[in-house]
């Protein structure tokens, strides 16, 4: 009689051990899923930053091809300076482009590219400020909260044409 009562208590302990091990395993899996989601958000944020850098080079290359208009300040989206980190007034939609000819076509394609790469929302913008000597500052802005970032982001490129 004693042996059968021991077997019954050990049988219950085995089920309890299995339940505890399943609980520990599920907590580990949930932890791994959380880490994977965080890594995906970080990768998306990094991808957006890379796209912003590429879009800044896009307009810089366009201005290098059309250097006469760039030095004539036709690509400028607003007043600024080369030494400051302040925001330059930006183009945030195709409708905001008021230039015509090659400058207008380049700016329109640039804004379309920014919207395609960084999202179509109103916070995806581009800004240019150049001097008559050909020194330029380009800013790309976007909202990075969807990618798990810190919100408003700015990539700035300073170059000489």
Secondary structure, DSSP 8 states (H G I E B T S, - for coil): -HHHHHHHHHHHHHHHHHHHHHHHHHHHHHHHHHHHHHHHHHHHHHHHHHHHHHHHHHHHHHHHHTHHHHHTTTT--S---SS--S----B-SGGG----HHHHHHHHHHHHHHHHHH-SSTT-EEEEEE-TTSEEEEEEEEE-GGGTS-SEEEEEEEEE-
